[in-house]
């Protein structure tokens, strides 16, 4: 039985470029630990997956997103 194709949520919303300052959009594509979700789970197309990973890494660098969530060190 074939799986149903997931559609890219970013393509559907009409966003052309993923901005690293949009924390709400970026946090949708992170796990509860803060890892970047792969495109096979998130359903994003290849172009937006590359833009997402770059934007998340830039947001982490600017301290807008954490590198690790829930770390009790």
MODELLER restraints for C-alpha pairs under 7 A, 6 or more apart:
rsr = mdl.restraints
at = mdl.atoms
rsr.add(forms.Gaussian(group=physical.xy_distance, feature=features.Distance(at['CA:6:A'], at['CA:43:A']), mean=5.10, stdev=0.5))
rsr.add(forms.Gaussian(group=physical.xy_distance, feature=features.Distance(at['CA:7:A'], at['CA:43:A']), mean=5.94, stdev=0.5))
rsr.add(forms.Gaussian(group=physical.xy_distance, feature=features.Distance(at['CA:7:A'], at['CA:44:A']), mean=6.85, stdev=0.5))
rsr.add(forms.Gaussian(group=physical.xy_distance, feature=features.Distance(at['CA:8:A'], at['CA:43:A']), mean=5.45, stdev=0.5))
rsr.add(forms.Gaussian(group=physical.xy_distance, feature=features.Distance(at['CA:8:A'], at['CA:44:A']), mean=4.25, stdev=0.5))
rsr.add(forms.Gaussian(group=physical.xy_distance, feature=features.Distance(at['CA:8:A'], at['CA:45:A']), mean=5.61, stdev=0.5))
rsr.add(forms.Gaussian(group=physical.xy_distance, feature=features.Distance(at['CA:9:A'], at['CA:44:A']), mean=6.51, stdev=0.5))
rsr.add(forms.Gaussian(group=physical.xy_distance, feature=features.Distance(at['CA:18:A'], at['CA:51:A']), mean=5.98, stdev=0.5))
rsr.add(forms.Gaussian(group=physical.xy_distance, feature=features.Distance(at['CA:18:A'], at['CA:52:A']), mean=6.37, stdev=0.5))
rsr.add(forms.Gaussian(group=physical.xy_distance, feature=features.Distance(at['CA:18:A'], at['CA:55:A']), mean=6.73, stdev=0.5))
rsr.add(forms.Gaussian(group=physical.xy_distance, feature=features.Distance(at['CA:19:A'], at['CA:55:A']), mean=6.21, stdev=0.5))
rsr.add(forms.Gaussian(group=physical.xy_distance, feature=features.Distance(at['CA:20:A'], at['CA:55:A']), mean=4.36, stdev=0.5))
rsr.add(forms.Gaussian(group=physical.xy_distance, feature=features.Distance(at['CA:20:A'], at['CA:56:A']), mean=6.27, stdev=0.5))
rsr.add(forms.Gaussian(group=physical.xy_distance, feature=features.Distance(at['CA:20:A'], at['CA:58:A']), mean=6.22, stdev=0.5))
rsr.add(forms.Gaussian(group=physical.xy_distance, feature=features.Distance(at['CA:20:A'], at['CA:59:A']), mean=5.30, stdev=0.5))
rsr.add(forms.Gaussian(group=physical.xy_distance, feature=features.Distance(at['CA:21:A'], at['CA:59:A']), mean=6.71, stdev=0.5))
rsr.add(forms.Gaussian(group=physical.xy_distance, feature=features.Distance(at['CA:26:A'], at['CA:56:A']), mean=6.41, stdev=0.5))
rsr.add(forms.Gaussian(group=physical.xy_distance, feature=features.Distance(at['CA:29:A'], at['CA:36:A']), mean=6.08, stdev=0.5))
rsr.add(forms.Gaussian(group=physical.xy_distance, feature=features.Distance(at['CA:29:A'], at['CA:37:A']), mean=5.48, stdev=0.5))
rsr.add(forms.Gaussian(group=physical.xy_distance, feature=features.Distance(at['CA:29:A'], at['CA:42:A']), mean=6.77, stdev=0.5))
rsr.add(forms.Gaussian(group=physical.xy_distance, feature=features.Distance(at['CA:30:A'], at['CA:36:A']), mean=4.70, stdev=0.5))
rsr.add(forms.Gaussian(group=physical.xy_distance, feature=features.Distance(at['CA:30:A'], at['CA:37:A']), mean=5.52, stdev=0.5))
rsr.add(forms.Gaussian(group=physical.xy_distance, feature=features.Distance(at['CA:31:A'], at['CA:37:A']), mean=6.33, stdev=0.5))
rsr.add(forms.Gaussian(group=physical.xy_distance, feature=features.Distance(at['CA:32:A'], at['CA:69:A']), mean=6.80, stdev=0.5))
rsr.add(forms.Gaussian(group=physical.xy_distance, feature=features.Distance(at['CA:33:A'], at['CA:68:A']), mean=5.93, stdev=0.5))
rsr.add(forms.Gaussian(group=physical.xy_distance, feature=features.Distance(at['CA:33:A'], at['CA:69:A']), mean=4.85, stdev=0.5))
rsr.add(forms.Gaussian(group=physical.xy_distance, feature=features.Distance(at['CA:33:A'], at['CA:70:A']), mean=6.51, stdev=0.5))
rsr.add(forms.Gaussian(group=physical.xy_distance, feature=features.Distance(at['CA:34:A'], at['CA:66:A']), mean=6.96, stdev=0.5))
rsr.add(forms.Gaussian(group=physical.xy_distance, feature=features.Distance(at['CA:34:A'], at['CA:67:A']), mean=6.26, stdev=0.5))
rsr.add(forms.Gaussian(group=physical.xy_distance, feature=features.Distance(at['CA:34:A'], at['CA:68:A']), mean=5.19, stdev=0.5))
rsr.add(forms.Gaussian(group=physical.xy_distance, feature=features.Distance(at['CA:34:A'], at['CA:69:A']), mean=5.32, stdev=0.5))
rsr.add(forms.Gaussian(group=physical.xy_distance, feature=features.Distance(at['CA:39:A'], at['CA:45:A']), mean=6.92, stdev=0.5))
rsr.add(forms.Gaussian(group=physical.xy_distance, feature=features.Distance(at['CA:39:A'], at['CA:49:A']), mean=6.31, stdev=0.5))
rsr.add(forms.Gaussian(group=physical.xy_distance, feature=features.Distance(at['CA:59:A'], at['CA:65:A']), mean=5.59, stdev=0.5))
rsr.add(forms.Gaussian(group=physical.xy_distance, feature=features.Distance(at['CA:60:A'], at['CA:66:A']), mean=5.80, stdev=0.5))
rsr.add(forms.Gaussian(group=physical.xy_distance, feature=features.Distance(at['CA:60:A'], at['CA:67:A']), mean=6.13, stdev=0.5))
